[in-house]
């Protein structure tokens, strides 16, 4: 949400300071994006309060439905950021260092969004797998196979290793840079594979359309 605020602020600065013949359609689109951001920010803060205040009062965990709603709202904000930046490129002529900065901000926001979704879909499967393994039932397949658990399973015949935030952040960042799962990591299941396809497509759009244009206009 903070990255969305920075991108929209730069978009508004270009709208106010560039001497371009503005159409009513362009102004309506830009201020519509500003209004959409304001409404999404209010909803996002309200959901955060709803999620964490009961947890502080009753020590109750946040529900997965509420987490999914927060994640969906953050992902919608990433899409709005992408639309805002492309509108700025086409209609306002944003280029050079300003576009490079916006592209890097968008790169960070996409990584943060998919970092959440990889954790959201993968981590609960590990808890279910641990319960099934402890009850001497067949182990359920995991969403993401990390090198550490593969080594642990082969060499020590154990399934105690659980990935932490740095593991998911490492996987997400390298997936963004490589446009695929990094070496030594495997994806198991249609949900994670679909998420990886969307992630790769988003990063190709960011790198090729936005950052490449920014680098080409630096001179």
C-alpha positions as CSV (number, residue, x, y, z in Angstrom):
1,X,0.0,0.0,0.0
2,X,2.9,2.4,0.7
3,X,4.5,1.6,-2.7
4,X,1.1,2.3,-4.3
5,X,1.1,5.7,-2.6
6,X,4.5,6.6,-3.9
7,X,3.7,5.5,-7.5
8,X,0.4,7.6,-7.5
9,X,2.2,10.6,-6.0
10,X,4.7,10.5,-8.8
11,X,1.9,10.1,-11.3
12,X,0.2,13.1,-9.8
13,X,3.4,15.2,-9.9
14,X,3.8,14.4,-13.6
15,X,0.2,15.3,-14.3
16,X,0.6,18.7,-12.5
17,X,4.1,19.7,-13.8
18,X,4.3,18.4,-17.4
19,X,3.0,20.7,-20.1
20,X,0.8,18.2,-22.0
21,X,-2.6,18.6,-23.5
22,X,-4.7,16.6,-21.1
23,X,-8.0,15.1,-22.1
24,X,-10.9,14.7,-19.7
25,X,-10.6,11.0,-20.1
26,X,-7.0,11.0,-18.8
27,X,-7.7,13.2,-15.9
28,X,-10.7,11.1,-15.0
29,X,-8.6,7.9,-15.1
30,X,-5.8,9.4,-12.9
31,X,-8.1,10.8,-10.3
32,X,-10.1,7.6,-10.4
33,X,-7.0,5.6,-9.6
34,X,-6.3,8.0,-6.7
35,X,-9.8,7.5,-5.4
36,X,-9.6,3.7,-5.7
37,X,-6.3,3.8,-3.8
38,X,-7.9,5.9,-1.0
39,X,-10.8,3.4,-0.7
40,X,-8.5,0.4,-0.8
41,X,-6.3,1.9,1.9
42,X,-9.2,2.5,4.2
43,X,-10.4,-1.1,3.7
44,X,-7.0,-2.5,4.2
45,X,-6.4,-0.7,7.5
46,X,-9.9,-1.7,8.7
47,X,-9.1,-5.4,7.9
48,X,-5.8,-5.2,9.7
49,X,-7.5,-3.8,12.8
50,X,-10.1,-6.6,12.5
51,X,-7.4,-9.2,12.1
52,X,-5.0,-8.2,14.9
53,X,-7.0,-6.5,17.6
54,X,-9.0,-9.7,18.5
55,X,-5.7,-11.5,18.5
56,X,-4.2,-9.1,21.0
57,X,-7.3,-9.3,23.2
58,X,-8.0,-13.0,23.1
59,X,-4.8,-14.5,21.8
60,X,-6.7,-16.0,18.8
61,X,-5.1,-16.6,15.5
62,X,-6.1,-14.7,12.4
63,X,-8.4,-16.8,10.1
64,X,-7.3,-18.0,6.7
65,X,-10.3,-16.3,5.1
66,X,-9.3,-13.0,6.5
67,X,-5.7,-13.5,5.5
68,X,-6.8,-14.4,1.9
69,X,-8.9,-11.2,1.8
70,X,-5.9,-9.1,2.9
71,X,-3.7,-10.9,0.3
72,X,-6.3,-10.4,-2.4
73,X,-6.6,-6.7,-1.6
74,X,-2.8,-6.3,-1.7
75,X,-2.7,-8.1,-5.1
76,X,-5.4,-5.9,-6.5
77,X,-3.2,-2.9,-5.4
78,X,-0.3,-4.4,-7.3
79,X,-2.5,-4.6,-10.4
80,X,-3.6,-1.0,-9.9
81,X,0.0,0.0,-9.5
82,X,0.9,-1.7,-12.8
83,X,-2.1,0.0,-14.6
84,X,-1.1,3.4,-13.1
85,X,2.5,3.1,-14.3
86,X,1.5,2.0,-17.8
87,X,-0.9,4.9,-18.0
88,X,1.9,7.2,-17.0
89,X,4.2,5.8,-19.6
90,X,1.7,6.0,-22.5
91,X,-0.1,9.3,-21.7
92,X,2.3,11.3,-19.5
93,X,5.6,10.2,-21.0
94,X,7.3,9.1,-17.8
95,X,10.8,7.9,-18.6
96,X,14.4,7.9,-17.5
97,X,15.1,7.9,-13.7
98,X,11.5,8.5,-12.6
99,X,10.4,5.4,-14.6
100,X,13.3,3.4,-13.3
101,X,12.4,4.3,-9.7
102,X,8.7,3.4,-10.3
103,X,9.8,0.1,-12.0
104,X,11.9,-0.8,-9.0
105,X,9.1,0.0,-6.6
106,X,6.7,-2.2,-8.7
107,X,9.3,-5.0,-8.6
108,X,9.4,-4.9,-4.8
109,X,5.6,-4.8,-4.6
110,X,5.2,-7.8,-6.9
111,X,7.7,-9.7,-4.8
112,X,6.0,-8.9,-1.6
113,X,2.6,-10.0,-3.0
114,X,3.8,-13.4,-4.3
115,X,5.9,-13.9,-1.1
116,X,2.6,-13.8,0.8
117,X,0.8,-16.2,-1.6
118,X,3.6,-18.7,-1.7
119,X,3.6,-18.9,2.1
120,X,-0.2,-18.9,2.2
121,X,-0.6,-21.9,-0.1
122,X,2.5,-23.9,1.0
123,X,2.8,-23.6,4.7
124,X,-0.6,-25.2,5.8
125,X,0.3,-28.3,3.7
126,X,3.4,-28.8,5.8
127,X,1.3,-28.7,9.0
128,X,-1.1,-31.3,7.6
129,X,1.8,-33.4,6.4
130,X,3.4,-33.3,9.8
131,X,0.2,-34.5,11.5
132,X,-0.2,-37.2,8.9
133,X,3.4,-38.4,9.3
134,X,3.1,-38.5,13.1
135,X,0.0,-40.6,12.8
136,X,1.9,-43.1,10.6
137,X,-0.3,-42.2,7.5
138,X,1.1,-41.6,4.0
139,X,2.7,-38.2,3.8
140,X,0.9,-35.6,1.7
141,X,2.8,-33.9,-1.1
142,X,4.2,-30.5,-0.3
143,X,3.6,-27.4,-2.4
144,X,7.3,-26.3,-2.6
145,X,10.1,-28.7,-2.2
146,X,13.1,-26.9,-0.7
147,X,16.7,-28.3,-1.0
148,X,17.0,-28.5,2.8
149,X,14.0,-30.9,3.2
150,X,15.1,-33.0,0.3
151,X,18.6,-33.4,1.9
152,X,17.0,-34.1,5.3
153,X,14.6,-36.7,3.8
154,X,17.3,-38.6,1.9
155,X,20.2,-38.5,4.4
156,X,18.4,-38.5,7.7
157,X,15.0,-39.9,6.8
158,X,13.3,-37.0,8.7
159,X,10.6,-34.5,7.9
160,X,11.1,-32.1,10.8
161,X,12.5,-29.2,8.8
162,X,10.0,-26.3,8.3
163,X,10.8,-23.3,6.0
164,X,10.8,-19.8,7.5
165,X,10.1,-16.4,6.1
166,X,13.7,-16.0,4.7
167,X,13.2,-19.3,2.7
168,X,10.0,-18.1,1.1
169,X,11.6,-14.7,0.4
170,X,14.6,-16.3,-1.2
171,X,12.4,-18.5,-3.3
172,X,10.2,-15.5,-4.4
173,X,13.1,-13.2,-5.2
174,X,14.9,-15.8,-7.3
175,X,11.7,-16.8,-9.0
176,X,11.3,-13.2,-10.0
177,X,14.8,-12.9,-11.4
178,X,14.9,-16.3,-13.2
179,X,11.2,-16.2,-14.3
180,X,10.9,-19.8,-12.9
181,X,11.5,-21.8,-9.8
182,X,15.2,-21.5,-8.7
183,X,17.6,-24.4,-9.1
184,X,17.1,-27.1,-6.4
185,X,13.4,-26.1,-5.8
186,X,10.4,-28.0,-7.1
187,X,6.7,-27.1,-7.3
188,X,4.1,-29.8,-6.6
189,X,0.4,-29.2,-7.2
190,X,-1.6,-27.2,-9.6
191,X,-2.2,-24.2,-7.3
192,X,1.5,-23.5,-6.9
193,X,2.2,-24.1,-10.6
194,X,-0.5,-21.7,-11.6
195,X,0.8,-19.1,-9.1
196,X,4.3,-19.5,-10.6
197,X,3.0,-18.9,-14.1
198,X,1.2,-15.7,-13.0
199,X,4.4,-14.6,-11.1
200,X,6.6,-15.2,-14.1
201,X,4.3,-13.4,-16.5
202,X,4.1,-10.4,-14.1
203,X,7.9,-10.2,-13.8
204,X,8.3,-10.4,-17.6
205,X,6.0,-7.5,-17.9
206,X,7.9,-5.5,-15.3
207,X,11.3,-6.2,-16.7
208,X,10.6,-6.0,-20.4
209,X,8.0,-3.3,-20.6
210,X,8.9,-1.0,-17.8
211,X,12.5,-1.4,-16.7
212,X,13.8,-2.0,-20.2
213,X,12.1,1.2,-21.3
214,X,13.5,3.1,-18.3
215,X,17.1,2.0,-19.1
216,X,16.6,2.9,-22.8
217,X,15.6,6.4,-21.9
218,X,18.3,7.1,-19.3
219,X,20.4,9.0,-21.9
